[in-house]
Amino acid sequence: MSGGEVFVLDDGGEVDLDLGNYERFLDIRLTKDNNLTTGKIYQSVINKERRGDYLGKTVQVVPHITDAIQEWVMRQAKVPVDSDDIEPQVCVIELGGTVGDIESMPFIEAFRQFQFKVKKENFCNIHVSLVPQPSATGEQKTKPTQNSVRELRGLGLSPDLIMCRCSTPLDNSVKEKISMFCHVEPEQVICVHDVSSIYRVPLLLEDQGVVGYFCRRLNLTVENRPRKMLAKWKEMSDRSDRLLEQCSIALVGKYTKFSDSYASVIKALEHSALAISHKLEVKYVDSADLEPNTLQEDPVKYHEAWQKLCSSDGILVPGGFGVRGTEGKIHAINWARKQKKPFLGVCLGMQLAVCEFARSMFDWKDANSTEFDPETTHPVVIDMPEHNPGQMGGTMRLGKRRTVFKTKNSTLSKISPNLFLVNPELKHHFEEKGFRFVGHDLEGERMEIIELDDHPYFVGVQYHPEFTSRPITPSPPYLGLLLAAAGRLPSYLQKGCRLSPRDTYSDRSGSSSPDLEIAEFKLCSITQE
């Protein structure tokens, strides 16, 4: 079974990865209320009916469900999404699924009504459609787009822009054909063809006048001015295409057959690699393949896994659940510690680093987490006080928390802003051996960050920093791992945690490219699933 990543928001909301992509690209902070699901809408309507808000009337899809959708959007569109606490100017709503899906019908009807409620100048409909190009003929096919637009218009929504996903740029004849049959101007048919990296997509849209169209269509009185951020995006995109130096990271996990399970982890590594002008190579290592029993069952698989691990410049052990593969992760951590290979452990990765150190340095052979061995005589990782079985199998400590650094004499405290748990009763044993708990929560009970003395970079964090990584501003723990793996961490620290001029994203391209002008909108985002 494939397992896609669940993105966790600052308020603890567990949402689809789409919302995480909005956060990363727009550099905003969203909440669980930005994720609008059918279940949430039905639940809110049921609660209103139980309270008697409908005065005994029969609850129907129209108007009760559709009204609830519109009210939710209107309410959430006014909520600030960044630190300046200003109401957004534009709300981006992603209506998921395919036109005609029975699941999305109440939402389509809600937005059909919504366009009249907010008026034409405040509502812009963007339709995303695939333009397939069969390899046999090479001809770009417009029928899927024609059919989907026809059905959408039949439901009362007419697209203002048609975003055509295709493998190659649209031919002019194809664009004109879509324009003619879909009732839009040719300029309103936008080509979103495959590009060298996802970071080129905003530039691709800007080149086709999308921003100018929004200004005219929505009557946005926003002053157009050279925007440093877009210049940085262009520089970042250009850099990703011309990188020559390579840095390899072994990702030692349990779900490596499905790379989308670690989507945010990979993004955080990519952001950090780009920041130091290195091409990222991720080597996926199934942690179970590193265990001795694999040597007996499949020696080839065992040696291939260890070859990947040993040939990498750095090692990352991400989060996970369950006992399977944990011993393999501990073997990888042991190798990283002894060989002084840059290492980052996240969540379970940090906990297992504690277990490995206890087993190796104190001869506590059964040192373990009580999650995996409730009867261990050395419970170095124990249950969180608030953890208890729930309807979904357990409740986790989700959302943004503050971490306090105990000392400024640590690598992560220098490259970071303030930002199951380790057993606090045993921590003094570790610190006597140079295994330091350099960060904890506000109450001082939970050990959140660990570092190892006399090691180029051996860091573990209990939280998930990948969720806060941004293309222009990578997550500090991941940036530290890439710097150490590239052999550049010492010079970075000596320079006061500043990247070299060649690695710093500047606005030089903005000053020399007057065509890179873009309206600076205040945006929020809502997704429907």
N, C-alpha and C positions, 0 to 999 in steps of 0.2 A: 504494500500500500504506500503510495506517495504521500509525504508529509510536508506541506508548505509551511513557511514560517508564520507565526503569529506575531504581529507587531504590538508592542506594549507602549502606551502613551504615558505622559507624565502623571496623569491622574489614576493610572492603573488600568485603564481601559484596554482590553484585548481586542484588537481589530485586524482587519485584512491588511496585507502588506501594501495595498494601494495607498492607504492613508499615510503609511510610512514614507512612501515615495513623494507624496505631496509635502510632507514635513521637510524632507531632505532638500527638494528642489526649491521650495519657497522659503526655507529657513524660518518656519513658523512653529508654534506650539499648539497642537490640537487636543481636543478632549474626547471622551467617549461619546459625547452628544453630537460630535461631528460625523459619527458613524451611524447612519440611519438604516435600521433593518426592519423587515416586515414584522418580525416578532415584537420589536419595540413599539411599533405603531399599533399593532393589535392589542398589546398589553395596555397601552395608555387608553385606548378606546374602551376596553373591557373595564378598566378601573373607573373611568368616567361613568359608564353605565351602572356599575355597582353603587356608585355614590348617588345615583339618581340625577346626574347632570342632564340626561336626555328626557327627563320627565315621563319615563315609561314608554317612550317611542321605540319602535323596532329599530335596532342598530343595523345599518346597511353600509355597503361599500361606498355608495354615493348617497348622502354627502358625508357620512361620519368618518370613514377611513380617509377619503380624499381631503377633507378639511383638516384632519389631524396631521397629514403630511405637510400641507401648506403652512399650517401654524408652526410646526417644528422648524421648517426651513426659515421662515420669517424671524423666528426667535433666535435661531443659532447664527444667522447671517450678521447679526449685530454684535456678536461677542468678539472682543479683541483677541488677537491670536499672537501678539508679540509684546515685547516689554514696554512699548510706548503707550499701551492702553488706549489706542485710538480705534474707533469703530471702522471695520473694513469697508472699502469702497465697492469691492466686487466679491461676490460669493460664487465660487465654482462648485457646481453640483454634478457629480458623476452618477448617472443612472446606469447601473450595471446590467449585464445580460444582453440579450439579442432582441431586436424588435419582433414582437409577436409572442414572446415568452409569456405564459400565463402568470408567472410569478410577478412580472413587472407591470401588468396591466393597470392595477390601481394607481401606481406611481405615474404612468403615462397619462392617465385620465386626470390625476391631480395637477400635473404640469400643463395639461391642456387648459384647465380652468385658471391656473396660476398666471399664464401669460396675459389674460384679460384683466386679472385683478391688479397686477403691477404695471400694466400698460406696455406697449410695444417697445418704447424707448428704454425700458428697464429689463428687457428679457431677450437674450440671444441664445438661439438653439444651435448647437454644434453636433453634427452627426459624424461619427467615425465609422468608416466602412473599409472593407478589404477589397482591393483590386488585384485579383489573382493573375498570375502570368505563367501559364503552363509551359514547361520547358520544351515540350514538343513543337509548339508553334512560336513561342516567344511573344505572342500577342496579348496585350493587356485587356482583360475582360471587364466590361462595365455592367453586365447584367445583374450581378449581386447587389451593386450599389443602386441601380435603378429600382430593383424590386424592393429593397429595404426602405428606400426613400418613399416609394409609392405606398407601402404599407404604413409607414410613419405618418404620411400626410393623410391617409385614410383614417387615422386615429386622432387627427386634429392638430398635429405638430408639423410645421414646415421648417426644414433646416435653413439657417442663415449661412452657415459655413459647412462645407462637406470636407472632412479630413480623410484623404485617401491613403490608406496604408498599402504600400507596394514595395516590391524589391528593387525597382529601378525608377528613376524620375519619370513622371507621366509625360507621354507624348502630347503635343498641343492638340492633336486631333481627338485624343481620348478625353482631355480636359473639356474641350468644346462639346463633345458628345454628352458627357455627364452634365454639363451646364444646360444643354438643350432639353434633356429628358428629365432633369431633376429640378428645373425651374429656379436656377440661381445664375448669377453672372459668372463668367469664366474666372474672374478674380476671386470669387468666393469658393472656388474649388482648390483646395490646398493639398499639395503633394507632400506626403510624409514618407519618403522613401528610406530604405536602409542606409545608414550612415556608419562611419567608422567607430563611433562611440555614442552612447546615449547622451553625452554632454553636448553633442552637436545639434540635438533636436531644437532647443530654444533658439539657436542661431538660424536654423533652417526655417522656423516659423517667422522669425523677425524679418528675414530676407524676403519673404513673400507678402510682407505688409500686414500681417495679422494684427499687430499692435495698433497701427493706424486705423484699421477697420474697426476695432473695438472702440477707439476714441470717437469715430464718426457715428457708429451704430448705436452706442450707448450714451452719446452726448457727454462724454467724460471731459470735464474741463481740467485737464492735467497738463502742466507745462512739460513739453518735450525738452529734454536736455541730455547731454552726453552722460551716460551712466557707467560708472566705474565697474559695477558688478558685471555688466554684460561684457565689458572689455576683459575682465578677469575670466569670465566663462570662455571667451574666445581663446585666450592665452592657455587656459587649462585644456581645452579641446585640441588645440594645436600641439600642445606638449604631449598629450596622450598618443598622438599619431607618430611622433618622431623619437620616442624614447628608445634608447639603445642599451643602457645599463639595465640589468635584470636582478631582481631580488626574489628568492623563492621562500615560501612559507609552507611548512607541513601542517595541514589542518587535521589534527588527530581527533576524529569524532566517531559517532555511532550511526549516523544517518548519511554517510558519504555517498550512497547510491543516488541520493536525491539532493543535489546541490542547493535547490531552492529552500531546503530546510535551514540553511545557513546564509540566507540572502543578505541580511543586514550585516553579518560578520564579513562577508565578502566585500560588500560596499565599503565598510569601514577600512578594510585593508587596501582597497583600491584608492580611496581618498588619501590615505597616508602615503602610499607608494607614489601617487601623482605629485604630492606635496614635496617629495624629495627627488623628483625627476627619475624615478625608476619604474621599469615595467614589472608588473606583478605576475609571478607564477605561483599558483596555488596547487600544492600536491595533496590530494585527498588520500588520507590514510585511515582505513578502517581499524579502529583501536583493537578489535577482537583479533585481527590478523597479527598483532604484535605479541600475543600471548603464547607461552610455551606449548600449549596443547595444539595450536595451529601447526607448529613445527612437526608434530607427530602425524597430524591428519593431512596437511598440505604444505610440504616444505617449500615449494615454489612460491606460494602465496605469502608465506612467512618471510622469506628472504627478500621478496620484492617490496613488502611493506617496510622492512627495516632499511632497505636501500633508499627508498624515498625519504624516510626520516633522516637518515644520516647524511644525505646529500643536500639537505635543505639549509638555508641560511638562518632560519628561525623556526620556532615551533609554537603553535597555538592549540590549546586544548579548550574548546568552547563548552557551553552548558549542555546538559542532557539529563535524562531520567533513567532510573532502573540500574540494576547491577551489571547487566550484560556489557562487556567491553571495558569495564572500569579498571580491571587489572592491566589491560593493555595501555590504558592512559597513564597509569602509574609507572609502567615500564618506560614510557616515552618521557615522562617528567624526570624520572631518575637519570635517564641518559642526558637530558638537557642540563640538569644540575651538575652532573659530574664532568661533562664535556664543556661546560661553560658556554652552552649554546643559548642565544637569546630566546626567552620563553615568556609567554603570556598565558595565564590561566583565567578563564572567565566562569564565574559561578561554580559549577561542579568542578571545573578545571582548577580553581583555587582550592577548593576543599580537598581534592585529591593530592594537590601539592603538599598540603599539611599532612595528609596521611603518609605520603611517600617519605617525607622528612622524618616523621616520627618512627617509621619502620627502620629507616637506614641509620639514623644518628643516635637513637635511643634504644635500638634493638627491641622496640615494641612490635613484634611480628604480627600481632593481630590488630594493630591500630587501624581504625576504620571509622566510617560514618555509621551512626545508628540506623540510617536509612537502609544500609546494606547488611549490617550485622548488629542487630539489637542487643546481642549478648556479649559483644566485645568487652574485654577488660580495660581497653584503652580507647574510650569514645572521644576521639579528638574533634569530631564534628557531631553536633547534637541537633535535635529538633528545635525549631524556633518556638518560642513560647506561644505565639498566636496560631501555630499550625495545628489544624485538626481536620479529620475527614469531613468532607462535605458532600453535597449532591453531585459535584463533578469529580469526586475522588479525593479532594483536598483543597485547602485554601492556601494561596501563596501570597507572599508579601510583594505586592505589585505597586508600581508607580514611582515617582521621583522622591528621593530622600537625600538629605544632606549628609556628607561624610566629612569628618573633621580629621585633619592630619595631626598626629601626636608630635611630630617633629618636622622641621623644615629641611633636615639633613637626609632627605630621601629623593630618589630620582623622580618618582611620580609626583611628589609635592612640588617639584620645580617646574615640571612641564604641564601640570594640571591646575585649574582653578579649584576652589573648595568644592568640593564635591560631597535552608538548613544553615547555621552559624557555627563558627569555631568555638569550641568549648573554652570559655574565658578562664576556667580554673586551671587549665594546663598551659596557658600561653607563656608563663615565665620559663618553662623548660625550653621552649623554642627560642626565646629571645636571648637566653644565655649562650646559644650556639650560633647566633648571628642571623637567625630567621626572625625577622622583625615584623610586627604588626603595626604598620605606620599610619593606618587610618581606621577610625571606628565611627559608629553612629553617635548622635548627640548625647545619648544616655551613657555611652562608653561600654555598652554591653556586647554589641556585635562587632566582630573584627571584620572590617570591610576591605582592607588592602594589605597585602603582604609583600615584602621584599627580602631578598637574600643578600647579605654582605658578600664582598669579594666575588662578585659575579657581574658580567657585562650588563645583563638585564634579565632578572628573574623576578617577575611581578605576577601577582594574582589579585583579582578583584572580585568581590562577591556580587556586585551589580553588573549590569549589561551596558557598557559604554557604547556599544555599536549603535544603539537606538538614538544617540545624540550626535553621531558623526554627520558632518556636512561636507559636500564636495570641496568648498573653499576652506573650511575650518575642520580638519579631521579630528577624531577623538584622540585625546592625549595618550591613553594607554596603548592604542594601536599605533599611533605615530612613534611612540617610544620603541615599540617592537621593531618597526621598519627601520628606524634610525640605527638601532643596535645591530640588526641583521645586515645592514649595509655598511657597518663599521663607522658610522658617523655620529653616534650618540655622544662620545666625549667632546668632540669639537662643538656640537650643538649646545651642550651644557656650558662649555667655556665661553661661548659667545652670548651668554645670558638667555639661552633658549630662543635663539633667533636663527632662522634658516639663512643660508647663503643668498646673496643677491640673485643668483641665477635660478634659485628655487622659489623665490618670493613672487607671488602673483601681484603684479603692479598694474597701474592704469596707463602704462605707456601706450598701449595699443588704442586706448580710448582717446588720447590726445592727438594721435596721428590718423585716426579713422573717423572723420566726421559723420560717415553714414551709420555708425553704430550709436544711434540715438533711439531711446525707448522711453515710453511713458512709465513712470514709476507708480504702479497701482498698489493699493492696500488690498490684499487678497485673503480670503478665508476659503475653506474647502469643506464640502460635505459629500460623503459617498453613500450610495444606497446599495445594499447587497440583497 
